[in-house]
């Protein structure tokens, strides 16, 4: 009887040695944490990001687990959501926006973070674009130089415009650079500038009342966390004020904003997926320079134009990359 037990144990040991390593111990499925503000309309940005991961071989539910956490417009929730992802021991965190990315960085110095945000250097997320340092890298969408282009297009749509409102958040990182670009562009076109500052969401109602009182002919919001977090509210107030507004990315036009020109967000999301792929395959954030936008898109929402009684000139319409009808 003892010989049989010894013989069985020996056979089991020999069998285990003959089996491939992956048959002895199942491979660990990577876990990705996504820290976002709100789900995009029709799951647009999430869908683009997931498809980019699929194209790279990462299929949700098969060889990767994705944990989504949304602040739902309440940025104060980001620290708790980031801490939750850290407790889940995700392998990588993908964060959109400076508030989500900062919360992730504050929550961990060891888990790699891929950010898609405006000014990662100015907000202290990375040391520099070329050498990010630490555990954060990704793509940047800091393009204040495009303010002039938006003003040029607004002038083509409204040839007689004499005063433009610049909605900005002076307390945000990079605000001075954005305003300097706006001032230079406005001066070169001979248009009067009306700077309207907002420091919290409750300031928006008064800001638009000021624009109406001073008879602004158009609106250019300057990108900041506050303004990005209030996309729907700003679009709603601009519509009610019958104020032609030119925004910096498609998130505004997708919720009935009039026009947008800025970095192609779908391209940024696909490139962010490439960073996640590289990190899951062993790359370190410190060795991956932050990339800047290379593709841009001009979008016009004709339904929004109709609501404020505005006709978009044909020569402007044909230049749009996308027209929402």
Rosetta blueprint (number, residue, H / E / L):
1 X L
2 X H
3 X H
4 X H
5 X H
6 X H
7 X H
8 X H
9 X H
10 X H
11 X H
12 X H
13 X H
14 X H
15 X H
16 X H
17 X H
18 X H
19 X L
20 X L
21 X H
22 X H
23 X H
24 X H
25 X L
26 X L
27 X L
28 X L
29 X L
30 X E
31 X E
32 X E
33 X E
34 X E
35 X E
36 X E
37 X L
38 X L
39 X L
40 X L
41 X H
42 X H
43 X H
44 X H
45 X H
46 X H
47 X H
48 X H
49 X H
50 X H
51 X H
52 X H
53 X H
54 X H
55 X H
56 X L
57 X L
58 X L
59 X L
60 X E
61 X L
62 X L
63 X L
64 X E
65 X E
66 X E
67 X E
68 X E
69 X E
70 X E
71 X L
72 X L
73 X L
74 X L
75 X H
76 X H
77 X H
78 X H
79 X H
80 X H
81 X H
82 X H
83 X H
84 X H
85 X H
86 X H
87 X H
88 X L
89 X L
90 X L
91 X L
92 X E
93 X E
94 X E
95 X E
96 X E
97 X L
98 X H
99 X H
100 X H
101 X H
102 X H
103 X H
104 X H
105 X H
106 X H
107 X H
108 X L
109 X L
110 X L
111 X L
112 X E
113 X E
114 X E
115 X E
116 X E
117 X E
118 X L
119 X L
120 X L
121 X L
122 X L
123 X L
124 X L
125 X L
126 X L
127 X L
128 X L
129 X L
130 X L
131 X L
132 X L
133 X L
134 X L
135 X L
136 X E
137 X E
138 X E
139 X E
140 X E
141 X L
142 X L
143 X L
144 X H
145 X H
146 X H
147 X H
148 X H
149 X H
150 X H
151 X H
152 X H
153 X H
154 X H
155 X H
156 X H
157 X H
158 X L
159 X L
160 X L
161 X L
162 X L
163 X E
164 X E
165 X E
166 X E
167 X E
168 X E
169 X L
170 X L
171 X L
172 X L
173 X L
174 X L
175 X H
176 X H
177 X H
178 X H
179 X H
180 X H
181 X H
182 X H
183 X H
184 X H
185 X H
186 X H
187 X H
188 X H
189 X H
190 X L
191 X L
192 X E
193 X E
194 X E
195 X E
196 X E
197 X E
198 X L
199 X L
200 X L
201 X H
202 X H
203 X H
204 X H
205 X H
206 X H
207 X H
208 X H
209 X H
210 X H
211 X H
212 X H
213 X H
214 X L
215 X L
216 X L
217 X L
218 X E
219 X E
220 X E
221 X E
222 X L
223 X L
224 X L
225 X H
226 X H
227 X H
228 X H
229 X H
230 X L
231 X H
232 X H
233 X H
234 X H
235 X H
236 X H
237 X H
238 X H
239 X H
240 X H
241 X L
242 X L
243 X L
244 X L
245 X E
246 X E
247 X E
248 X L
249 X L
250 X H
251 X H
252 X H
253 X H
254 X L
255 X L
256 X L
257 X L
258 X L
259 X E
260 X E
261 X E
262 X E
263 X E
264 X L
265 X H
266 X H
267 X H
268 X H
269 X H
270 X H
271 X H
272 X H
273 X H
274 X H
275 X H
276 X H
277 X H
278 X H
279 X H
280 X H
281 X L
282 X L
283 X L
284 X L
285 X H
286 X H
287 X H
288 X L
289 X L
290 X L
291 X E
292 X E
293 X L
294 X L
295 X L
296 X E
297 X E
298 X E
299 X E
300 X E
301 X E
302 X H
303 X H
304 X H
305 X H
306 X H
307 X H
308 X L
309 X L
310 X L
311 X L
312 X L
313 X L
314 X H
315 X H
316 X H
317 X H
318 X L
319 X L
320 X L
321 X L
322 X E
323 X E
324 X E
325 X L
